[in-house]
Amino acid sequence: MAGSTQVSKPMSVKEIYAKAVDFEFNPFIALKYWIRTADTLLREAHIYEHEDNDQQAYLLLMRYATLVSERLPSHPSANLPENKKALRLLQKGLPAILERLEVLKPRISKRYDEWERALERRGALNAAFESEKSWLPSRSRMEFAASDPAVAGNRQTLAADENSELAVKLAHKEIRRRDAARKATRQAGVSEEEEQERRTAGLWDDWEAALEKKDSAILQDEDEMRRNMEASKRQMDGTHNVVPDGARKRSTKPPSRPPRSEQQRNGHSEYRYPSISKSRPVGYSEDGSTESRHRSISPNGYHLPPKPPKERV
């Protein structure tokens, strides 16, 4: 608050004058640049005056008047002929500048006085408020109670310290109501332990163990369901191939292997490879016909004569 008050605080005429004449004048800078600076100050003051910024306009006009009337005549090159004419033109406009300063001066003083009176009234109100805070009830506490949903519907919010008898009556009434509710619960057959469990929703000190038990029970149910499904599947498959229990037991035994002979154990095998007969040359008969390489053999083992050609039949 102090910072914002300092920023918005207006300046008095004396403060503006002290700030206007507080600038550095360097005589080594050419006079023409100082004359150009004076023209710039006059143009900016005219702009602030049209914007109704009396404080800033008064500051620039006072600085212009100080520069033209006091600082520029003391410049080393002020006596030069070309500079005397420019200084006379600037000094010729000083009376108009002073008139404008006299117009702005009462406005600035009025604004400053109004701000001072407002500041005094604000200080008096703050002092009165601080003095009344000691005996007035806490407004923030009353406002909070009024905004509470539990008591927002009441027409009037009472302070407990100012209405102690009413507070005692309300407390006794609440105690009697709770006793009546407890008796009704007992008559309904609800034990005290069950009632406490209902109120607290059970004790959850070992909630992790309870959760593990629940998970294990779910896993057991899933295993049992899977076993039942497998047993049903095996039973359905067994209906297509019914085997007596005794035969099923016998069939489960692996078949006995025949005993190996001595030669097989020694590495010799009894397998007989087939014999292959030797090839015979093809014989030719006297009539030029070719005899069959293999003649037919009779059941008695004798070779049968070849069949005659068809054309001889």
CORBELQUI-V809121 format. One record per residue. RES is the residue in one small letter. D_LAST is the distance of its C-alpha to the last C-alpha in Angstrom with 1 decimal. Layout:
# CORBELQUI-V809121
RES	D_LAST
RES	D_LAST
This chain:
# CORBELQUI-V809121
m	150.0
a	152.4
g	150.1
s	149.6
t	153.4
q	154.1
v	151.7
s	153.2
k	156.8
p	158.7
m	161.1
s	164.8
v	166.7
k	167.9
e	164.5
i	163.1
y	166.0
a	165.5
k	161.8
a	162.5
v	164.9
d	162.7
f	160.8
e	160.9
f	162.5
n	161.6
p	164.2
f	162.0
i	159.5
a	160.5
l	162.7
k	160.4
y	157.7
w	160.2
i	161.2
r	157.5
t	157.2
a	160.2
d	158.6
t	155.4
l	157.4
l	159.2
r	156.0
e	154.3
a	157.5
h	157.4
i	153.8
y	154.6
e	157.6
h	155.6
e	153.2
d	156.2
n	155.7
d	159.4
q	159.2
q	157.0
a	158.8
y	162.2
l	160.8
l	159.6
l	162.8
m	165.0
r	163.0
y	163.4
a	167.1
t	167.5
l	165.5
v	167.4
s	170.9
e	170.9
r	168.1
l	167.6
p	171.3
s	171.2
h	168.3
p	169.3
s	168.3
a	169.9
n	172.9
l	170.8
p	171.6
e	168.0
n	167.8
k	171.1
k	170.1
a	166.9
l	168.9
r	171.5
l	168.8
l	167.4
q	170.8
k	171.7
g	169.0
l	170.2
p	172.5
a	169.6
i	167.5
l	170.4
e	170.7
r	167.0
l	167.5
e	170.4
v	168.2
l	165.4
k	167.7
p	168.7
r	165.1
i	164.1
s	167.0
k	166.4
r	162.8
y	163.7
d	166.4
e	164.0
w	161.5
e	164.2
r	165.3
a	161.7
l	161.2
e	164.4
r	163.3
r	159.9
g	161.6
a	163.9
l	161.0
n	159.1
a	162.2
a	162.8
f	159.1
e	159.3
s	162.5
e	161.0
k	157.8
s	159.7
w	160.7
l	158.1
p	155.0
s	151.8
r	150.5
s	147.1
r	146.7
m	147.8
e	145.4
f	142.5
a	143.4
a	143.5
s	140.0
d	138.5
p	136.2
a	137.6
v	141.1
a	140.5
g	141.1
n	144.5
r	147.5
q	149.4
t	148.4
l	150.9
a	151.5
a	151.2
d	154.3
e	156.5
n	155.2
s	154.9
e	155.7
l	153.0
a	150.5
v	151.4
k	151.0
l	147.6
a	146.5
h	147.6
k	145.8
e	142.6
i	143.0
r	143.5
r	140.4
r	138.3
d	139.7
a	138.8
a	135.3
r	134.9
k	136.2
a	133.8
t	130.9
r	132.0
q	132.3
a	128.8
g	127.5
v	126.7
s	127.6
e	129.4
e	126.5
e	124.1
e	126.6
q	127.0
e	123.2
r	123.0
r	125.7
t	124.2
a	120.6
g	119.9
l	120.5
w	118.1
d	119.2
d	115.7
w	113.7
e	111.2
a	110.5
a	110.1
l	107.7
e	105.6
k	105.5
k	104.3
d	101.6
s	100.4
a	100.4
i	98.2
l	95.8
q	95.6
d	94.8
e	92.0
d	90.5
e	90.6
m	89.0
r	86.2
r	85.6
n	85.5
m	82.9
e	80.7
a	81.0
s	80.1
k	77.0
r	75.8
q	76.4
m	74.3
d	71.5
g	71.7
t	71.1
h	67.4
n	66.7
v	68.9
v	69.0
p	71.4
d	74.3
g	73.2
a	69.7
r	71.1
k	73.2
r	70.3
s	68.1
t	70.7
k	70.4
p	67.9
p	64.9
s	65.4
r	63.3
p	61.5
p	63.2
r	62.0
s	61.1
e	62.9
q	60.2
q	60.2
r	64.0
n	63.8
g	61.4
h	58.1
s	55.2
e	52.6
y	49.8
r	46.6
y	44.7
p	40.8
s	39.3
i	36.8
s	34.2
k	34.2
s	31.7
r	29.2
p	28.2
v	24.7
g	22.7
y	20.5
s	17.8
e	18.0
d	15.3
g	17.3
s	15.5
t	17.9
e	18.0
s	19.2
r	22.9
h	23.0
r	20.6
s	20.5
i	23.2
s	23.3
p	26.4
n	27.6
g	27.5
y	24.7
h	22.1
l	18.5
p	15.8
p	13.9
k	10.5
p	7.6
p	7.2
k	5.4
e	5.5
r	3.7
v	0.0
